[in-house]
Amino acid sequence: MKTILYSACYINPDNTSKLSISRIQRWVNYYSSIAKELFVDKIILIDDGSDPESLSKVLLPHRVFTKSLQPHLGRGDAFAHWGWWRSFTYGGIIAEEEGADRIISIETDAFVLTNKMAKYIRAVHDEWSTPWNNTLQWPETSFQIIGKNHFAWLKKHYSEGQDFWCKPRLEADCPEKTLPVTEINKDLIGDRYTEWGSQIPETADFACQVGNDFVPRGLV
C-alpha cells in the first residue's frame, strides 16, 4: 500500500520568514524520522506560491519533495483559506500521479506524539479518517488519512479552481464542518493546546497548532 504524506505550506516574505522556514524544517525533519512508523513512502510539501529562494532554504532529506503552486493565494479572512484549499485539494492530483493507495494530510504545526496515534494512522485504509477534537467538538482536520476511493472528491474540487478555492466562506463552511469525513477516532487524546495557552500533557497522542518553540519528543 503506497502512502504519500503531504502538507500545505507557505513562507512569509517579510521578517518572519526565518520562523516560517524553521517551522517547516521542524515538520520535515520529524516526519522523515518517523515515516516508517506511519508506513509513509514519500513526503511532499505543497507550497502556496512562496518565493523560490526562500523555499529552497528548507533542507529536504531523502524522499521529501516540494511542489510550488503559483501564484500565492494566501487567505481572505478568518474562514477564507484560499491557498490552503488549493494545496489541500491538490493532494488528489499528487495521489493520482504517484499511484498512491492513500494519502495523509498533516499540517506543519501538527505532530503525532505516540505509538498509539501512529498505529491508528497505519490502520486506516479506505476511510476518510480524522481524530476528534473534544474541546471544539469536531473532527481535528489537522490530521487526515484519506483512502483511494475519496481521491475523486479532492480532484473534482481542485479542478474547479478559484471558483472553489476562493469562494466566500462563513464559519459553517470551515473544513471541520464540510469535509466528507467518514470515520472519526475518539479514543485519541489531543488538542490545539498552544491556541488555548495550555501545556501539552504527557498523555497527549497528538498536538496541533503548536508554537514555534515546540520540540517534538518522538513517539512514546
N, C-alpha and C positions, 0 to 999 in steps of 0.2 A: 504494500500500500504506500504509494508515493504521497508525501506530505510537504506542503510549502507553508512556511511561516512568513507572514508579512505584516507590515505596519505602515500607516501613513506617517509622513514626517515633513518638516519644514525647518529651515534655518533662517532665523531673522537676520536681515542685513544690517541691523543697527548695532549698538554697543552690547546687545545681549547675545550676539552670535556665538561667543565662546561658550555661554551657558547652553545654547541650543546644540552645539556640536558635542559638548561633554555629555549632555543628556542622551543624545542618540548613540554616542560611543559606549556609554554605560549599558544601554539596551543591547547593542550589537555584541559586546563582549560577554554579557551574561547569557544571552540565549545561544550564542555559539558554544558556550561551555556546557550547556545542558541540552543541546539539540538531540543527543542520543536518547536521553531520558524521555523526551517528548515524541520520539520517532520522527523527527524532522529531517528531511533530506536537503533542503535548501532554504535560505533566508533571503527575503527581498524587501528592501525599503522602497516604498512608492512615494516619491517626493513631489510636493506641490510647488514646483517651479522655483526652487532655491537657486541662488547664484551658483553656477557650476564650480567656481573656485572654492567657495565655502563648503559645498557638498564633498569636494574631493579631499577635504581635511579629515573626514571620517575614515578611519583605517578599517579596511574590510578584510576579515580573516577568510580562510578557505570556505567556499560555498556560501558566501554572503555577497549580495549584489545590490545595486541601486537601479531604479527606473525613474527618470525625471519626467514629469508631465508638465507641459508648458501651455499657457502662461500661468503664473501664480494666481490662484483664485482666492485664497485666504477665507475670510468669513465676513458676513454682513453684520450680524448682531448675535445675541446670545443663542439663538436657535438656528441661525443660517450658516451652517458649516460647509460652505461651498467646496473648498478644496478637499475637505475630509470625505465628502460624499463621492467626489470624483476618484480619489485614491482608493477608497474602500471598495467601490463597485468595480474598479479596475482589477481587483483580486480575481474576479471571474474570468477576465481575459488572461491573466497570468496563469490561472489554473488550467485553462484550455491549452495555452502554449506549452506548458510544462508537462502536460499529460498527468496532472495530479488526480489523486483519488479523494483528497480532502485538503482544505486549507485552514490555517489557523491565523486569526487576526488578533494581535495583542498590541495595545497602544504603547508608545515609547515611555510612558510613565507608569506602566503596569507590570507587576512582577509575580511570577509563580514562586512560592516560597517553600512548599513542602512536597514530599514524595506522594502524598495523598492527592494533591492537586495535579501533579504530573501523571499519576495513574488514571485519574479521571480524563485528562486530555487524551492519553493513549487509547482509552477505551471507546471514544466516540468515533463512529464510522459513517453512519448515514444521516444522522440528525443535524439540525442547526442548533447547537447547544451553547449555553452560557451558564456561569454560576449565578447565584442570586445575591442581590444587594438587599440585606434585611433592613437597613436604615431607610433607604429610599423606596423599598417595596417594589422593585422592578428588576428585570434582567440586567446583570452587570455586563454591558456590552464592551467593556474594555478588553474582555476575553471572549472570543467567539471561535468555535470549532464548527466548520461548515462542510458537510458531506457533498459528494459529487452531484447528487440529484437536486441540489439547490444552486448550483453554479448558474443555471439559466436565469434565475432572478437577478443575480448580480450583472450578468452580461446584458440583459434587457435594459436595466436602468442605466448602465454605463453608456449604452448605445443611444439613449435619449439625450445625452449631452447636457447642456446647460438648462434645458427645459426641466430636467430632473434635479441636477446638482444645485442649481441656483434658484429654484422656485421659492416663493415666500413660505416660511415655516413658522408655526407657533409652538408653544411648549408641547401641545398634543401631537406634534409632528416629529418629535425628537426620536433618535434611533431606538432608544429603550422602549418606546411605545409603538413603533411602526415596523421594525424589522420582523420578518416572519420566523421568529424563533420557534422551534418545535419541541425543545427539551430544556428544562431548567434544573440545575443541580442545586438543591437547597441544603445539602449536607456539608458544604464547604464554608469555612469562616473567612470573611474578608470584607473590606470596605474601602471607601475613599478617605482614608484616615487623615492625611495631611489637610484635605479640604475642611475637615471638622476641627483641625488643630489638636488632634489626639495622637498619642504614640501608637505605633504598630505593636499589637500584643504578640507574645511568643506563640500563642495558639493560632495565629492567622495563617491560613493556607494561601492567601493571595493579598496583594495590596495594590491599589491603583491611585492615580493622581498623586504620586509621591513627590516629595520635594527634591530640589537639586542636591541636597546633602545626603540623600538616602544611599546607603551602600548595601546591595543585596548580599545576603549571608550565604547563599547557596541552599540547595534543597536539604530539608531536615525531615 
